[in-house]
Amino acid sequence: MDFGGAYRGARVFVTGDTGFKGSWLCAWLDALGAEIVGYALPPEGEDPLFDRMNLAERIRHTDGDLRDADALADAMKDAEADIVFHLAAQSLVLRGHREPKETFDTNVGGSVNLLEAVRALPDIRGLVFVTSDKCYENQERSAGYREDDRLGGDEPYSASKAAAEIVFNAYAHSYFDARDGFGAVSVRAGNVIGGGDWAEDRIVPDCIRALRDGKPVGLRRPDAVRPWQHVLDPLAGYMTLGARLLAGEAITGGWNFGPSEDDIRPVGELAQKVVDCWGEGEIENLATRNAPHETTLLFLNSDKAIAELGWRPRWRFDEAVAQTVGWYRSVGGGEDASAVTERQIADYAG
């Protein structure tokens, strides 16, 4: 899977390159021969994947805040990019509860800054604008959400993602649809898992930390159902769209890249699979009545991407968890993180 050679020599601007998903994207683009310019806050948290893979030595990275419109615009102008992948965001639901203003400022205001910068640069050929499955108004229904379903959110994170989608749509219709040689798409994925994620309040990193330290895996909502997918599955969808935009196709609108329905599982089942792959460990139920609101059931319908792009999930639930735990095991055992990541990308793409 080399996307028809579209990325070899292409100049790609990536916001959020220091994050978990952004680091995997940059590693894949680098393997395909792209010239990458990244813009994001410095890597955060425990043992960031960006640092582990020495990506700062392999791409051109600029430390910057999405909320700083002038700095972002200058970085994008200097990059002279062919295409932009916008991943930078405040991406944690519980952090959104604690810091709602930061969440809206980053996910909505920052998106406006990004779109303004794109609008001012006529040589850019494509924009892949990443939001979240949580942009949809959740009705706790048993059918997957389609791209034309209603947007909305009952807590700051999901509301910020719905608002970002509305802002994107306004710019697309007002400025981008009539722009020759340019296409802009928004993309939504499920709950991604993969090696190198150490974010707070996220189930797989919480599991790995507990197992590594010999402690029980504590679960806030073991019965909540989530659409689990390996990070490479949605990235393959984003990059498929990006390749078509680079080829001059006039692709627009929203696109879902979610897992198969069989891979929509309760949190408790995911945690147990992680424990099984790790080889030992216990699970502890920490559910409380006063926990912040989180969705119980939400997943995507990806029929559009399957029919129109030929995309489909490659690594199903068992394989996705096994590859994820295998990454942590290999790197924790001393293997180079770049080598493990690149091997998994090659296995996925092969």
DAMOUR-V596138 format. One record per residue. RES is the residue in one small letter. BURIAL is + if it has 16 or more other C-alpha atoms within 10 Angstrom, else -. D_LAST is the distance of its C-alpha to the last C-alpha in Angstrom with 1 decimal. Layout:
res=RES burial=BURIAL d_last=D_LAST
res=RES burial=BURIAL d_last=D_LAST
//
This chain:
res=m burial=- d_last=6.4
res=d burial=+ d_last=9.3
res=f burial=+ d_last=12.0
res=g burial=- d_last=13.7
res=g burial=- d_last=14.6
res=a burial=+ d_last=17.0
res=y burial=+ d_last=16.9
res=r burial=+ d_last=17.4
res=g burial=- d_last=21.1
res=a burial=+ d_last=21.6
res=r burial=+ d_last=24.1
res=v burial=+ d_last=23.0
res=f burial=+ d_last=25.5
res=v burial=+ d_last=24.4
res=t burial=+ d_last=27.1
res=g burial=+ d_last=26.5
res=d burial=+ d_last=24.2
res=t burial=+ d_last=25.9
res=g burial=+ d_last=25.1
res=f burial=+ d_last=22.4
res=k burial=+ d_last=20.3
res=g burial=+ d_last=21.2
res=s burial=+ d_last=20.1
res=w burial=+ d_last=16.6
res=l burial=+ d_last=16.6
res=c burial=+ d_last=18.1
res=a burial=+ d_last=15.7
res=w burial=+ d_last=12.8
res=l burial=+ d_last=15.2
res=d burial=+ d_last=16.4
res=a burial=- d_last=13.0
res=l burial=+ d_last=13.0
res=g burial=- d_last=16.6
res=a burial=+ d_last=18.7
res=e burial=+ d_last=22.3
res=i burial=+ d_last=22.7
res=v burial=+ d_last=26.1
res=g burial=+ d_last=26.5
res=y burial=+ d_last=29.6
res=a burial=+ d_last=30.3
res=l burial=+ d_last=32.7
res=p burial=+ d_last=32.3
res=p burial=+ d_last=29.9
res=e burial=- d_last=31.7
res=g burial=- d_last=32.1
res=e burial=- d_last=31.1
res=d burial=- d_last=28.6
res=p burial=+ d_last=26.8
res=l burial=+ d_last=23.0
res=f burial=+ d_last=23.8
res=d burial=+ d_last=26.2
res=r burial=- d_last=24.1
res=m burial=+ d_last=21.4
res=n burial=- d_last=24.2
res=l burial=+ d_last=22.9
res=a burial=- d_last=26.5
res=e burial=- d_last=26.1
res=r burial=- d_last=22.9
res=i burial=+ d_last=24.0
res=r burial=- d_last=27.5
res=h burial=+ d_last=28.6
res=t burial=+ d_last=32.0
res=d burial=+ d_last=33.6
res=g burial=+ d_last=35.0
res=d burial=+ d_last=36.0
res=l burial=+ d_last=34.9
res=r burial=+ d_last=38.6
res=d burial=- d_last=39.8
res=a burial=+ d_last=39.8
res=d burial=- d_last=41.1
res=a burial=+ d_last=38.8
res=l burial=+ d_last=35.7
res=a burial=+ d_last=37.1
res=d burial=- d_last=37.8
res=a burial=+ d_last=34.3
res=m burial=+ d_last=32.7
res=k burial=+ d_last=35.2
res=d burial=- d_last=34.5
res=a burial=+ d_last=30.8
res=e burial=- d_last=31.2
res=a burial=+ d_last=27.8
res=d burial=+ d_last=26.2
res=i burial=+ d_last=24.7
res=v burial=+ d_last=25.5
res=f burial=+ d_last=23.5
res=h burial=+ d_last=26.2
res=l burial=+ d_last=25.3
res=a burial=+ d_last=28.5
res=a burial=+ d_last=30.6
res=q burial=+ d_last=32.6
res=s burial=+ d_last=30.1
res=l burial=- d_last=32.0
res=v burial=+ d_last=34.2
res=l burial=+ d_last=36.8
res=r burial=+ d_last=37.1
res=g burial=+ d_last=37.8
res=h burial=- d_last=40.7
res=r burial=- d_last=42.1
res=e burial=- d_last=41.6
res=p burial=+ d_last=41.8
res=k burial=- d_last=43.1
res=e burial=+ d_last=40.3
res=t burial=+ d_last=37.8
res=f burial=+ d_last=39.4
res=d burial=+ d_last=40.1
res=t burial=+ d_last=36.4
res=n burial=+ d_last=34.6
res=v burial=+ d_last=37.2
res=g burial=+ d_last=39.1
res=g burial=+ d_last=36.1
res=s burial=+ d_last=34.3
res=v burial=+ d_last=37.5
res=n burial=+ d_last=37.4
res=l burial=+ d_last=33.8
res=l burial=+ d_last=34.6
res=e burial=- d_last=37.8
res=a burial=+ d_last=36.0
res=v burial=+ d_last=33.6
res=r burial=+ d_last=36.7
res=a burial=- d_last=38.4
res=l burial=- d_last=35.6
res=p burial=- d_last=35.5
res=d burial=- d_last=32.8
res=i burial=+ d_last=30.0
res=r burial=+ d_last=27.9
res=g burial=+ d_last=26.2
res=l burial=+ d_last=26.4
res=v burial=+ d_last=24.0
res=f burial=+ d_last=26.5
res=v burial=+ d_last=25.2
res=t burial=+ d_last=27.6
res=s burial=+ d_last=27.2
res=d burial=+ d_last=27.5
res=k burial=+ d_last=31.0
res=c burial=+ d_last=32.3
res=y burial=+ d_last=33.4
res=e burial=+ d_last=36.8
res=n burial=+ d_last=36.2
res=q burial=- d_last=38.3
res=e burial=- d_last=36.9
res=r burial=- d_last=36.0
res=s burial=- d_last=33.8
res=a burial=- d_last=32.0
res=g burial=+ d_last=29.2
res=y burial=+ d_last=30.2
res=r burial=+ d_last=29.5
res=e burial=+ d_last=29.4
res=d burial=- d_last=33.1
res=d burial=- d_last=34.4
res=r burial=- d_last=37.0
res=l burial=+ d_last=36.2
res=g burial=+ d_last=38.1
res=g burial=+ d_last=38.3
res=d burial=- d_last=40.8
res=e burial=+ d_last=40.0
res=p burial=+ d_last=39.4
res=y burial=+ d_last=35.6
res=s burial=+ d_last=34.9
res=a burial=+ d_last=37.9
res=s burial=+ d_last=36.6
res=k burial=+ d_last=33.2
res=a burial=+ d_last=35.1
res=a burial=+ d_last=37.4
res=a burial=+ d_last=34.6
res=e burial=+ d_last=33.3
res=i burial=+ d_last=36.8
res=v burial=+ d_last=37.2
res=f burial=+ d_last=33.9
res=n burial=+ d_last=35.2
res=a burial=- d_last=38.5
res=y burial=+ d_last=37.1
res=a burial=+ d_last=34.8
res=h burial=- d_last=37.7
res=s burial=- d_last=40.3
res=y burial=- d_last=38.6
res=f burial=+ d_last=35.0
res=d burial=+ d_last=35.2
res=a burial=- d_last=37.6
res=r burial=- d_last=35.9
res=d burial=- d_last=34.7
res=g burial=+ d_last=31.2
res=f burial=+ d_last=30.1
res=g burial=+ d_last=28.3
res=a burial=+ d_last=28.2
res=v burial=+ d_last=26.4
res=s burial=+ d_last=26.7
res=v burial=+ d_last=23.9
res=r burial=+ d_last=24.4
res=a burial=+ d_last=22.2
res=g burial=+ d_last=23.2
res=n burial=+ d_last=23.7
res=v burial=+ d_last=20.6
res=i burial=+ d_last=20.0
res=g burial=+ d_last=18.0
res=g burial=+ d_last=18.9
res=g burial=+ d_last=21.5
res=d burial=+ d_last=23.5
res=w burial=+ d_last=27.2
res=a burial=+ d_last=28.9
res=e burial=- d_last=32.3
res=d burial=- d_last=32.9
res=r burial=- d_last=29.3
res=i burial=+ d_last=28.6
res=v burial=+ d_last=25.7
res=p burial=+ d_last=27.1
res=d burial=+ d_last=30.5
res=c burial=+ d_last=29.2
res=i burial=+ d_last=27.7
res=r burial=- d_last=30.8
res=a burial=+ d_last=33.0
res=l burial=+ d_last=31.2
res=r burial=- d_last=31.1
res=d burial=- d_last=34.8
res=g burial=- d_last=35.8
res=k burial=- d_last=37.0
res=p burial=- d_last=36.7
res=v burial=+ d_last=34.1
res=g burial=+ d_last=36.3
res=l burial=+ d_last=35.4
res=r burial=+ d_last=37.4
res=r burial=+ d_last=36.4
res=p burial=+ d_last=34.7
res=d burial=- d_last=35.3
res=a burial=+ d_last=33.7
res=v burial=+ d_last=30.7
res=r burial=+ d_last=27.7
res=p burial=+ d_last=24.4
res=w burial=+ d_last=21.9
res=q burial=+ d_last=18.3
res=h burial=+ d_last=15.8
res=v burial=+ d_last=16.1
res=l burial=+ d_last=12.5
res=d burial=+ d_last=13.3
res=p burial=+ d_last=16.4
res=l burial=+ d_last=15.1
res=a burial=+ d_last=12.4
res=g burial=+ d_last=15.6
res=y burial=+ d_last=17.7
res=m burial=+ d_last=15.5
res=t burial=+ d_last=15.3
res=l burial=+ d_last=19.1
res=g burial=+ d_last=19.4
res=a burial=+ d_last=17.8
res=r burial=+ d_last=20.2
res=l burial=+ d_last=23.0
res=l burial=+ d_last=22.4
res=a burial=- d_last=22.5
res=g burial=- d_last=25.9
res=e burial=+ d_last=25.4
res=a burial=+ d_last=28.2
res=i burial=+ d_last=26.3
res=t burial=+ d_last=28.4
res=g burial=+ d_last=29.2
res=g burial=+ d_last=27.6
res=w burial=+ d_last=24.2
res=n burial=+ d_last=23.2
res=f burial=+ d_last=19.8
res=g burial=+ d_last=20.7
res=p burial=+ d_last=19.5
res=s burial=+ d_last=20.4
res=e burial=- d_last=24.1
res=d burial=- d_last=23.6
res=d burial=+ d_last=22.1
res=i burial=+ d_last=25.2
res=r burial=+ d_last=27.0
res=p burial=+ d_last=30.1
res=v burial=+ d_last=30.0
res=g burial=+ d_last=31.6
res=e burial=- d_last=28.9
res=l burial=+ d_last=26.2
res=a burial=+ d_last=28.4
res=q burial=+ d_last=29.0
res=k burial=+ d_last=25.3
res=v burial=+ d_last=24.9
res=v burial=+ d_last=28.0
res=d burial=- d_last=26.8
res=c burial=+ d_last=23.5
res=w burial=+ d_last=25.7
res=g burial=- d_last=28.0
res=e burial=- d_last=31.3
res=g burial=+ d_last=33.1
res=e burial=+ d_last=35.3
res=i burial=+ d_last=35.3
res=e burial=- d_last=38.4
res=n burial=- d_last=39.3
res=l burial=- d_last=40.7
res=a burial=- d_last=41.3
res=t burial=- d_last=44.4
res=r burial=- d_last=46.3
res=n burial=- d_last=46.5
res=a burial=- d_last=42.8
res=p burial=- d_last=41.7
res=h burial=- d_last=40.5
res=e burial=- d_last=36.9
res=t burial=+ d_last=35.4
res=t burial=- d_last=35.3
res=l burial=+ d_last=33.1
res=l burial=+ d_last=30.9
res=f burial=+ d_last=27.6
res=l burial=+ d_last=25.9
res=n burial=+ d_last=25.7
res=s burial=+ d_last=22.5
res=d burial=+ d_last=23.5
res=k burial=+ d_last=23.9
res=a burial=+ d_last=20.4
res=i burial=- d_last=19.1
res=a burial=- d_last=21.7
res=e burial=- d_last=21.8
res=l burial=- d_last=18.3
res=g burial=- d_last=16.1
res=w burial=+ d_last=14.7
res=r burial=+ d_last=14.6
res=p burial=+ d_last=14.0
res=r burial=+ d_last=10.8
res=w burial=+ d_last=12.3
res=r burial=+ d_last=15.8
res=f burial=+ d_last=18.8
res=d burial=- d_last=18.7
res=e burial=- d_last=15.1
res=a burial=+ d_last=15.7
res=v burial=+ d_last=18.9
res=a burial=+ d_last=17.7
res=q burial=+ d_last=15.0
res=t burial=+ d_last=17.8
res=v burial=+ d_last=20.4
res=g burial=+ d_last=18.4
res=w burial=+ d_last=18.0
res=y burial=+ d_last=21.7
res=r burial=+ d_last=22.5
res=s burial=- d_last=20.6
res=v burial=+ d_last=22.0
res=g burial=- d_last=25.4
res=g burial=- d_last=25.5
res=g burial=- d_last=25.3
res=e burial=- d_last=21.8
res=d burial=- d_last=21.0
res=a burial=+ d_last=19.7
res=s burial=+ d_last=17.7
res=a burial=- d_last=16.0
res=v burial=+ d_last=15.2
res=t burial=+ d_last=14.0
res=e burial=+ d_last=11.8
res=r burial=- d_last=10.3
res=q burial=+ d_last=9.7
res=i burial=+ d_last=8.3
res=a burial=- d_last=5.7
res=d burial=- d_last=5.3
res=y burial=- d_last=5.7
res=a burial=- d_last=3.8
res=g burial=- d_last=0.0
//
